[in-house]
Every structure is written in structure tokens, then in C-alpha cells.
């Protein structure tokens, strides 16, 4: 079942065509801000496109909006089919009618992040100055820039206060940034499996990924689109390395062990003997069709640059001083990318700031990726926390 | 509140006494809050700003569902980040016997809270003395139901022991109560009876 897929190249080409089409003319909702946006790096983005999807209905006083922030390679299709891959929404077990983020009660918004590749401005977008795709001419993006772009959309929708902002991993970084930058606009915040900065180990893994992309001759200095190629080998290796960090040693042991792939004995070759190899090959291969290599560089860089305390004179508590936002943090025991200690650092800062904060570490061997999986403990926490927040906000 | 005071309402007489101490709107931190029983009583009756720390994920989930702000953690590691006097009350109810360093914890309680409430099972109670002195066994009671090899309790004390600790630390005792096995408070005019007949004790402390 884990055999590396041998899709015909025609099918792969079709997925790539769809991905390119979605980057320029997304199936989701799209808003263009012609005034553009000033970026943290100092550059001005001349035109800003924000692609987003919504679920549920905004109530009359616009008080039931929930913003979902996606992770590194996520997208706005949190609870609907991804138009490129045709796969189900990545957080369909969290969002929907009767789900913890109940679309019968809340108006859910999910925005493709700045620098990504599914409709919001990113390296595949057309640079109005040249008429060609930005590629690596796009200025470097930060998590704060992503949040600012989301805020422009929220303002455009006429929403004064978000009932909740929720996200895991890089999505959690955006949640923290939202709470720090726009405290009066965030009633409740749920940062999951995240940290207030990217650790040196995480930066290291991202750098391995970026170097793999840039070492691929097909990367062409970032101008592969003009050459009609994509650095699929490099991007695939980047994804394989990153994917290991989303799992855990115990999880790999349980799921794969040293099991061989479709064979009874090792092959004395460099083919994929082990199931784990085959699994990673598959992860890498499917990824390159749906995700832009330059976007991967930009979005990983945004994560690396994230350091919330540094923006507040080195004291994380200052980022949340006087906040009225109620927080609920969740971490996972086997997550070594964003270990529980990172959540504790945030909690201690929130305590120091006198914030209302809840937290639990969920026991699981599924590693960092747990936030995307079917974990009843997580759903119970989110549902309980949101319901009580909804009562406090007068939503029920 | 008389029926409640005798402990019939919750089965936890110490909780009723604690609730009676607290004023509406106070800021309260309950360390080892379990499923949030005390915090919920406080929120419902007094509309306090209630926060909790609880070690079990199940307890935290129950608290969250009840709308309480609770972090998974414990008194050994998670008190240092709270600013001085950030709460009106910090409560350590029936938990001092499980913390690693009770003296350090009590110091943190009175630092974080304007007042601290500590309740604990009294190891000087006659029934416990009987089990140790006459039966020659480690004590087991309704409140301390686990045998010596399974109990999480590592720092037992008597009421006199606790008083000695408070004196040594130079803390003020704002109020104190000793409860009999039936949950009723022992009269204040017989303090010498407390250490023998008090099944549990409640101390209100300040710096």
C-alpha cells in the first residue's frame, strides 16, 4: 500500500497545470488590494492578492468569525476539497457542521498565506513591474506580513473582532502574531503545536530543505518557470527531510519498523528496500506536483525569521501585556519539532502578562503532525474552550 | 450556607470553607484543581476570575469544557512565571503532600497571592496515630486510601508540623480551621484538640 506511485507523467503534468492555474486564478474567493502592502523587509508589494475560503454564515453583528491559519504547505481549503489534488480539506475533522469548529455556529475563514502558491500573492504571481512571475524577485515575507495581509481581508469583510484565531505549527505562529499585533481584534486564540520562535534545530532542517531545492539544476537560480521546468528532485528531497520531522521515532517504529517494501529480503542495492523509504519517496513525489519550489523557500524563511520576543525587547510577556484575549494552547508529547517546552515558554509569558490561558499536552506517538489527525482529546479541548468562549461572547 | 458548610453539598467540607473566605470578583488560582470542582463553585456563586493548574490532561479537558482557564502543569514547575501578588487568593487544596518541596511551594503561594489557602490531611489525627502506634502499619483512611507503595503522597505533616513551618518562614496565619471526620469545624477554644481530632486542616496565610 505504501508503494511509490508510478503515475504516468501525463497525470503529473495535469496536476502541475492545475497547480499553476490555481496560483493565478484560484477556485476560492479572491480579493485584490491594488494599494498593495508594505512588507517588514522594507519593500512595498505593489499589488496584493488574498485568496481565501469561507464556511458557515457571518451573523448580523459579525461577531462569529473564526480565522483558521494554515501551516507551511497548507492552503485555504481547510474544510473543502483541494482543487489541485482533489483531496479532502486538510482540517475537515476539525471544521464543519457539529465539529469542534462548528460551521453551524461560526463563520470560518481560511486564508492562503502570503508567499504561498494557491492564489495569494507569492513567487508564482505576476510581478506587475515585469509582467512575468516574481520567482525569487518577490521580497522576503515574514509571519507578521502574512498576518497583516489577513487583517486587510478581515477589515474588508467588515469584521471588527475575530471570535477566534486557530492554527497549528506555522498556523500557530500566525495565531500568536495576531494576538500580539491586534490584541483587540482577537477574542480567543488557539495556538497548537507551535512556538514563539523557530528553534535553531528547526531553522537547520529548513535550510537543508532550501539547499536541496537550490542545488537542483532545474531550479535555474529561481527562474525555472521561464525555462518550463521545476526542481522536482530538490523539492522532493526537501519534503522528505521535512516529513521526518513531522513524525516521531516511536510512530515510525510502530507504523513501519524495519519492514521491507514488497520483498522478503534486503536487495543489496540502493532501491527502496524499506517501507519507510518508499513512504518518504511517495511523500516527496506527490508534493512537487502541488507545491511551488520557490514558495517553499519563502514560507520556510518566514518561519525561520519568526521570533516574537525579539520584536518586544526580548521579553515575550511584553507581546501580550494587558491582553484580554483568552488563550488555549495544545502540544503533543511526541512532537520534537515544536516540543511541549516551547508551549510552556508561551504559557509562562502569558501568565506573566496576566492573560487567561489554558493548556494541555496530549499524549500521542504521532509527532508534530498530530494536530492534523483524528485526536479526540484535541477535539474535546477545542470544542470545550470554544463553547465557553462563545458563551462569554454571547454567541449562544 | 449551614448545610453547605457541613460539607453535604459537595462532599468536600474544606471546599465550602474556602468558598466562604473568598469575595465576589476576586482573582483566584487553584493549584491542583482536578476537574475544577472548587473553581466552578467559585465562578457560579461569586463570579470570580478563576484560574487553575492541573496535572492530569483529563482534568484539564473537563475544566476547559466547563469554561475554566486551566493549564496542565504542577506546583513544582509552573509557579515561577506568575508575577508577585497577581492573585487575591492562591489555593493549594489537599495537595501539599504531593509537591516535591513544600516549603518552596508555600513561599511561592504567598508571593503570587495576596493570601494563600493551604488545606491538607492532618497526620496527627488519632486514627492515623493509632494505625502507626498500635497496629504498626502505615496509615490508610478514606481520604488516604492507597497503600504506602502506591501513594503519590511524599510529604505528610501534622497540624503542629505545619505551624512550625509557617513560624520558621515568618508567615502570618490569617485564619485556620480544623475539620473533624464528619466535616464539622472544631471549636477554636480547644486548639490543643485540633492535632488529635482534626482530620484535615485549612490555613490562610500571608507574607
Boltz contact constraints between the chains, C-beta under 6 A:
constraints:
  - contact:
      token1: [A, 347]
      token2: [B, 71]
      max_distance: 6.0
  - contact:
      token1: [A, 348]
      token2: [B, 81]
      max_distance: 6.0
  - contact:
      token1: [A, 351]
      token2: [B, 81]
      max_distance: 6.0
  - contact:
      token1: [A, 351]
      token2: [B, 82]
      max_distance: 6.0
  - contact:
      token1: [A, 352]
      token2: [B, 81]
      max_distance: 6.0
  - contact:
      token1: [A, 352]
      token2: [B, 83]
      max_distance: 6.0
  - contact:
      token1: [A, 356]
      token2: [B, 69]
      max_distance: 6.0
  - contact:
      token1: [A, 358]
      token2: [B, 64]
      max_distance: 6.0
  - contact:
      token1: [A, 358]
      token2: [B, 69]
      max_distance: 6.0
  - contact:
      token1: [A, 358]
      token2: [B, 70]
      max_distance: 6.0
  - contact:
      token1: [A, 359]
      token2: [B, 71]
      max_distance: 6.0
  - contact:
      token1: [A, 359]
      token2: [B, 72]
      max_distance: 6.0
  - contact:
      token1: [A, 360]
      token2: [B, 57]
      max_distance: 6.0
  - contact:
      token1: [A, 360]
      token2: [B, 60]
      max_distance: 6.0
  - contact:
      token1: [A, 360]
      token2: [B, 72]
      max_distance: 6.0
  - contact:
      token1: [A, 361]
      token2: [B, 72]
      max_distance: 6.0
  - contact:
      token1: [A, 380]
      token2: [B, 61]
      max_distance: 6.0
  - contact:
      token1: [A, 381]
      token2: [B, 61]
      max_distance: 6.0
  - contact:
      token1: [A, 381]
      token2: [B, 64]
      max_distance: 6.0
  - contact:
      token1: [A, 384]
      token2: [B, 64]
      max_distance: 6.0
  - contact:
      token1: [A, 384]
      token2: [B, 65]
      max_distance: 6.0
  - contact:
      token1: [A, 385]
      token2: [B, 64]
      max_distance: 6.0
  - contact:
      token1: [A, 388]
      token2: [B, 67]
      max_distance: 6.0
